[in-house]
Every structure is written in C-alpha cells, then in structure tokens.
Amino acid sequence: MTNAEIIVKINGFLVEEFEVDAEKIVPEANLRETLELDSLDYVDLVVIMESNFGFKVVAEDFISIHTFQDFYNYVIRKVEEKKATV
C-alpha cells in the first residue's frame, strides 16, 4: 500500500465514521478540532486504525499528533514498521 493509498483510506473512514465533510480534511487542519473528538471518539479512532491497518496503537503516541499530516505520518510510519517485521 502506497502512502497516497493510506491517506485515501484514512480520509475515507474519517468521513464515514466521524461524519465530517471531506473538504475539511486537509493536512494542516487540527485533527481534534476538525473531527470534534472527545475521549470516546479517540477510542473509536484507535479501534478503527487497528482494524484497518493491523497495528496496535499506544495512547502516548497521540501526544504528538495535532494535525491531519501528523496523523498521516504516524499511520504511515506504523504501517512501514509492521511491514519491516513481516
């Protein structure tokens, strides 16, 4: 899966699960504010990521995720790490 395919997949499930307009999902936008995430939404996001990409998410990882680009970079890095261990 390419980085572009990962981003398309991420945006697809964010639009579907969090009912946000796709136009609002831009790399520099704030993830939490744009998706209006509360603590339960973060749990949903973790479950979705784990089921879609097959890696475990550590809560501390979210400390450095502020924008959609941060989120994309995180998922891409975790997918690459997973591939490297296979």
C-alpha positions as CSV (number, residue, x, y, z in Angstrom):
1,M,0.0,0.0,0.0
2,T,1.4,3.4,-1.0
3,N,1.4,6.5,1.2
4,A,-1.2,8.0,-1.0
5,E,-3.4,4.9,-0.7
6,I,-3.0,5.0,3.1
7,I,-4.1,8.7,3.2
8,V,-7.2,8.0,0.9
9,K,-8.1,5.1,3.2
10,I,-7.7,7.2,6.3
11,N,-9.8,10.1,4.9
12,G,-12.5,7.6,3.8
13,F,-13.0,6.2,7.3
14,L,-12.8,9.6,8.9
15,V,-15.5,11.0,6.7
16,E,-17.7,7.9,7.3
17,E,-17.1,7.4,11.0
18,F,-16.9,11.0,12.2
19,E,-19.4,12.5,9.6
20,V,-17.1,15.3,8.6
21,D,-17.0,16.9,5.2
22,A,-14.1,15.7,3.2
23,E,-13.2,19.2,2.2
24,K,-12.4,20.0,5.9
25,I,-9.8,17.2,6.0
26,V,-6.6,19.0,4.9
27,P,-3.1,18.2,6.1
28,E,-2.6,21.4,8.1
29,A,-6.0,21.3,9.9
30,N,-6.2,20.4,13.5
31,L,-7.4,16.8,13.9
32,R,-9.2,17.1,17.2
33,E,-11.0,20.3,16.4
34,T,-12.0,19.3,12.8
35,L,-13.4,15.9,13.9
36,E,-14.7,17.4,17.2
37,L,-13.1,14.5,19.1
38,D,-13.8,13.7,22.7
39,S,-12.2,10.9,24.7
40,L,-14.7,8.3,23.5
41,D,-14.1,9.4,19.9
42,Y,-10.4,8.8,20.4
43,V,-11.2,5.2,21.5
44,D,-13.2,4.8,18.3
45,L,-10.4,6.2,16.2
46,V,-7.9,3.7,17.8
47,V,-10.2,0.8,17.1
48,I,-10.7,1.8,13.5
49,M,-7.0,2.3,13.0
50,E,-6.1,-1.1,14.5
51,S,-8.7,-2.9,12.5
52,N,-7.9,-1.1,9.2
53,F,-4.1,-1.2,9.4
54,G,-3.4,-4.1,11.7
55,F,-1.1,-2.4,14.2
56,K,-1.5,-1.6,17.9
57,V,-1.9,2.0,19.0
58,V,-0.3,3.3,22.2
59,A,-2.1,6.2,23.8
60,E,1.1,8.1,24.3
61,D,1.6,8.2,20.5
62,F,-1.3,10.7,20.3
63,I,0.5,13.3,22.3
64,S,2.4,14.5,19.2
65,I,-0.5,14.2,16.8
66,H,-2.1,17.6,16.2
67,T,-2.8,17.9,12.5
68,F,-4.0,15.5,9.9
69,Q,-0.5,15.5,8.5
70,D,0.8,14.3,11.9
71,F,-1.8,11.6,11.8
72,Y,-0.9,10.5,8.3
73,N,2.8,10.4,9.2
74,Y,2.0,8.3,12.3
75,V,-0.1,5.7,10.4
76,I,2.4,5.6,7.5
77,R,5.3,5.0,10.0
78,K,3.4,2.3,11.8
79,V,2.4,0.5,8.6
80,E,6.1,0.6,7.4
81,E,7.2,-0.7,10.8
82,K,4.7,-3.5,10.6
83,K,5.9,-4.4,7.0
84,A,9.5,-4.5,8.2
85,T,8.7,-7.1,10.9
86,V,6.9,-9.4,8.5
